[in-house]
Structure formats: structure tokens, C-alpha cells
Amino acid sequence: MADLIEIVGLTKRFGRLVAVDGVSFSLRRGEVLGFLGPNGAGKSTTMRMATGYLPPTAGSALIAGEDVVTAPLAARRQLGYLPEGSPLYGEMTPAGLLGFVARMRRIGGRDWRERRDWLIERLGLADVWQRPIDTLSKGFKRRVGLAQALLHDPPVLILDEPTDGLDPNQKHEVRTLLQAMAPDKAIVISTHILEEVEAVCTRAIIVARGRIVADGLPKVLFAAARPDEVFRRLTQPETQHG
């Protein structure tokens, strides 16, 4: 089975600062990867490069076999991306925003109506469907952002802090939704929430100072100690990188 995500040696430098330093991993259909690290570890920068929204200094990223730099449109057709903070057009309503995204992706007619109804039901958007996005809570804004990532039912999802701002019930609903979709997709969840990785992910990568310090099954990585202790130990400055 071919990899749906292939990340090879991704590196990003901002002047003398090396934000991401040679990150490599691949993901197949049916895998859910938790991409973990403290603030400033390089998680969001890696996600932006992996989706083609930030050019790498070195390395490459392929989505369903399409290079995000040399074939960006082909790669993005296969990709659903929820960026950090999920910037949205605040003056638009969820109905207007998702309708606009559907037109840009050439989804219309019955296909659009079916996807629209599915997203409204699964993400609980009915009560805010016609309200300006700027007036919505952080949790609802996050759900609208997730809806635009899921709209075209892509085989690859890259989600940066997907449950940020959601209450416990909403977090559970989103995690359940991701688990239901997982067999047909390759999903990367960038997060600092260990509980999320344990609940949803089949694999975990921990990054610190822009480099991978651990890669394996969550139950194996967290078997010898509490997850927070493993996380603390692996991201300490004295950790040796291989």
C-alpha cells in the first residue's frame, strides 16, 4: 500500500534560527499520527511545510504522491488542512464560507447538499449556520474550520490543534468523528494534548527543538511511565538526538 503522506528531511531556517531540522516520516491509509511537542517545538511550522503553505528550506513533502511545492494544486485536492488558529473570513457566515469553499472545489448540486447536511449534523453547526463567524465562540470557529477541511472528503487530513477551544463534550464528538473516518484516510493531528493522542492516534511522534525525539505506538511510548513524564523527559534540553 502506497504512503499517502511522505515527509523527507523537512527543514526550515529563519535566519540563524533552525525551526525544523530534518523531520522525516510517512503515513499510510488507516493511520492516525499524533504529532506532539511543547510550544515552540516546530509542530506548526512542520505542518505548514507539509501542506505547502510555507516553503521549506530543504526537504520535500508529498501528499498522495503529489509534491506540495512542484504540484501544489494537485496536492491540495487530496488534502484537508486545519491550520493553527483556523483563520476564517469573519464577516461571512458558516453557510457563506462553506458554500464559497465548495464552489472553489467545484462541488455543487446534490454532492454539495449532501456534504453540507453531513457537516452540519456531525459538527453541530445548525444553530450558527447563518451567523457571522466573528460573532461565534472559539469552539464554534474551530468547528467551522474543521468543516472546511472535511468538505471535499479528502484522503489526507492534517489538523493543527483540532479540538482547541472545544468543551469536553465537543472534544469527545470530534475525536469520535476522526476515529470513524480513520480507516479511509491518513490523518496527522498536531497537538500538545497527550490525552488526545491516547484517545485517537495509532502512532505518536514527539518533537523538541525542531527534531524528532521519539516515534512509535502511543501505548509503547507511554507504557514505562505516565505520559506527562515521558513527554517531559524526552523534551528536556539534555536529550540526545539520533
C-alpha positions as CSV (number, residue, x, y, z in Angstrom):
1,M,0.0,0.0,0.0
2,A,1.5,3.4,-1.0
3,D,2.1,6.1,1.6
4,L,-0.4,8.9,1.5
5,I,2.0,11.2,3.3
6,E,5.7,11.2,2.6
7,I,7.8,13.8,4.5
8,V,11.6,13.6,3.8
9,G,14.1,15.8,5.6
10,L,11.9,18.9,6.0
11,T,14.0,21.8,7.3
12,K,13.1,25.4,7.9
13,R,15.5,28.2,8.8
14,F,14.6,31.7,9.7
15,G,18.0,33.4,9.6
16,R,20.1,31.7,12.2
17,L,17.1,30.0,13.8
18,V,16.5,26.4,12.8
19,A,12.8,26.0,13.5
20,V,12.6,22.5,11.9
21,D,15.6,20.3,11.5
22,G,15.4,17.3,9.1
23,V,12.0,15.9,10.0
24,S,11.1,12.7,8.1
25,F,8.1,10.4,8.4
26,S,5.5,8.6,6.2
27,L,1.8,7.7,6.8
28,R,-0.4,5.1,5.2
29,R,-4.2,5.0,4.9
30,G,-5.8,4.0,8.2
31,E,-3.0,5.5,10.3
32,V,-3.7,8.4,12.7
33,L,-0.5,10.2,13.8
34,G,-0.3,12.3,16.9
35,F,2.4,15.0,16.3
36,L,3.4,16.1,19.8
37,G,5.7,18.7,21.2
38,P,5.8,21.7,23.6
39,N,5.1,25.2,22.3
40,G,8.0,26.3,20.0
41,A,9.0,22.7,19.1
42,G,8.3,23.2,15.4
43,K,5.0,21.4,15.1
44,S,3.0,24.1,13.3
45,T,6.0,25.0,11.1
46,T,6.2,21.4,10.1
47,M,2.5,21.2,9.3
48,R,2.7,24.4,7.2
49,M,5.5,23.0,5.1
50,A,3.8,19.6,4.8
51,T,0.7,21.3,3.4
52,G,2.6,23.6,1.0
53,Y,1.7,26.8,2.9
54,L,5.3,27.5,3.9
55,P,8.2,26.7,1.5
56,P,10.9,24.5,3.1
57,T,14.5,25.5,3.3
58,A,15.3,21.9,2.4
59,G,13.5,18.5,2.1
60,S,10.2,17.5,0.5
61,A,6.6,16.7,1.2
62,L,4.3,14.5,-0.9
63,I,0.5,14.2,-0.4
64,A,-0.9,11.2,-2.2
65,G,2.2,11.2,-4.4
66,E,1.9,14.9,-5.3
67,D,4.8,17.3,-4.3
68,V,3.3,20.2,-2.4
69,V,5.9,22.6,-3.9
70,T,6.1,21.5,-7.5
71,A,2.4,20.4,-7.8
72,P,0.6,22.4,-5.2
73,L,-2.9,22.3,-6.7
74,A,-2.8,18.5,-7.2
75,A,-1.5,18.0,-3.7
76,R,-4.2,20.2,-2.1
77,R,-7.0,18.4,-3.9
78,Q,-6.0,15.4,-1.8
79,L,-5.7,17.3,1.4
80,G,-7.8,18.8,4.1
81,Y,-5.9,21.2,6.3
82,L,-7.0,22.9,9.6
83,P,-4.3,25.5,10.4
84,E,-3.4,26.7,13.8
85,G,-6.0,29.3,14.9
86,S,-8.1,28.4,11.8
87,P,-8.1,31.9,10.3
88,L,-11.5,32.5,8.7
89,Y,-13.4,35.3,7.0
90,G,-15.1,36.8,10.0
91,E,-17.8,38.8,8.1
92,M,-19.0,35.6,6.4
93,T,-21.4,33.1,7.9
94,P,-20.6,29.3,8.0
95,A,-23.1,28.9,5.2
96,G,-21.4,31.5,3.1
97,L,-17.9,30.4,3.8
98,L,-18.5,26.7,3.2
99,G,-20.5,27.5,0.1
100,F,-17.6,29.5,-1.2
101,V,-15.1,26.7,-0.5
102,A,-17.5,24.3,-2.3
103,R,-17.6,26.4,-5.4
104,M,-13.8,26.8,-5.4
105,R,-13.5,23.0,-5.2
106,R,-16.2,22.6,-7.8
107,I,-18.6,20.8,-5.5
108,G,-22.2,21.6,-6.4
109,G,-25.7,20.3,-6.7
110,R,-26.5,17.1,-4.8
111,D,-22.9,16.5,-3.8
112,W,-22.8,19.9,-2.1
113,R,-26.2,19.4,-0.3
114,E,-25.2,16.0,1.0
115,R,-21.8,17.2,2.3
116,R,-23.4,20.3,3.8
117,D,-26.0,18.4,5.6
118,W,-23.4,15.8,6.9
119,L,-21.1,18.6,8.2
120,I,-24.0,20.5,9.9
121,E,-25.1,17.3,11.7
122,R,-21.7,15.9,12.6
123,L,-20.2,19.2,13.7
124,G,-23.3,20.7,15.3
125,L,-23.4,23.8,13.2
126,A,-27.2,24.2,12.7
127,D,-27.7,26.9,15.3
128,V,-24.8,29.1,14.0
129,W,-25.2,28.4,10.2
130,Q,-26.4,31.9,9.3
131,R,-24.4,33.9,12.0
132,P,-21.3,35.9,11.2
133,I,-18.2,33.9,12.1
134,D,-16.8,36.8,14.0
135,T,-19.7,36.5,16.5
136,L,-19.0,32.8,17.2
137,S,-17.2,31.4,20.2
138,K,-13.7,30.0,19.8
139,G,-15.1,26.5,19.8
140,F,-17.6,27.1,17.0
141,K,-15.0,28.9,14.9
142,R,-12.8,25.8,15.3
143,R,-15.7,23.6,14.2
144,V,-16.3,25.7,11.1
145,G,-12.6,25.5,10.3
146,L,-12.8,21.7,10.6
147,A,-15.8,21.7,8.4
148,Q,-13.9,23.4,5.5
149,A,-11.1,20.8,5.9
150,L,-13.5,17.9,5.6
151,L,-15.8,19.4,2.9
152,H,-14.3,17.6,-0.1
153,D,-13.8,14.4,1.8
154,P,-10.0,14.2,1.1
155,P,-7.9,11.1,1.7
156,V,-5.4,13.1,3.8
157,L,-6.1,15.3,6.8
158,I,-3.6,17.5,8.6
159,L,-5.1,19.1,11.6
160,D,-3.3,21.6,13.9
161,E,-4.9,21.5,17.4
162,P,-8.3,20.4,16.1
163,T,-10.0,20.4,19.5
164,D,-8.6,23.7,20.7
165,G,-11.3,25.8,22.4
166,L,-13.9,22.9,22.5
167,D,-15.6,21.9,25.7
168,P,-15.2,18.3,26.9
169,N,-18.3,17.0,25.1
170,Q,-17.4,18.7,21.9
171,K,-13.8,17.2,22.1
172,H,-15.3,13.8,22.5
173,E,-17.6,14.3,19.5
174,V,-14.7,15.4,17.3
175,R,-12.5,12.6,18.4
176,T,-15.3,10.1,17.7
177,L,-15.7,11.6,14.2
178,L,-12.0,11.3,13.5
179,Q,-12.0,7.7,14.7
180,A,-14.9,6.9,12.3
181,M,-13.1,8.4,9.3
182,A,-9.7,7.0,10.1
183,P,-9.9,3.7,8.2
184,D,-10.2,5.5,4.9
185,K,-7.7,8.3,5.5
186,A,-4.2,9.2,6.7
187,I,-4.6,11.7,9.5
188,V,-2.0,13.9,11.3
189,I,-3.1,15.6,14.5
190,S,-0.6,18.2,15.7
191,T,-1.2,18.7,19.4
192,H,0.3,19.2,22.8
193,I,-2.6,17.2,24.5
194,L,-1.4,13.8,25.4
195,E,-4.9,12.6,26.2
196,E,-5.9,13.3,22.6
197,V,-3.1,11.1,21.3
198,E,-4.0,8.2,23.6
199,A,-7.7,8.5,22.6
200,V,-7.4,8.8,18.8
201,C,-4.0,8.0,17.5
202,T,-2.4,4.8,16.3
203,R,1.1,6.3,16.3
204,A,2.9,9.2,18.0
205,I,5.8,11.3,17.1
206,I,7.3,13.6,19.7
207,V,9.4,16.6,18.6
208,A,11.6,19.0,20.5
209,R,13.6,21.9,19.2
210,G,12.6,21.0,15.7
211,R,13.8,17.4,15.7
212,I,12.0,14.1,16.2
213,V,13.0,12.6,19.6
214,A,10.5,9.6,19.7
215,D,8.4,7.7,17.2
216,G,6.2,4.7,18.0
217,L,2.9,3.3,19.2
218,P,1.4,5.5,22.0
219,K,0.9,2.5,24.2
220,V,4.6,1.6,23.9
221,L,5.9,5.2,24.3
222,F,3.7,5.7,27.4
223,A,4.0,2.2,28.9
224,A,7.0,2.7,31.1
225,A,5.8,5.9,32.8
226,R,3.0,8.4,32.9
227,P,2.5,10.2,29.5
228,D,3.4,13.6,31.0
229,E,6.6,12.2,32.5
230,V,7.6,10.6,29.1
231,F,6.9,14.0,27.4
232,R,8.9,15.9,30.0
233,R,11.9,13.6,29.8
234,L,12.0,13.4,26.0
235,T,11.8,17.2,25.5
236,Q,14.4,18.2,28.1
237,P,17.4,20.1,26.8
238,E,19.9,17.3,27.7
239,T,18.0,14.8,25.5
240,Q,20.4,13.3,22.9
241,H,19.0,13.3,19.3
242,G,19.6,10.5,16.9
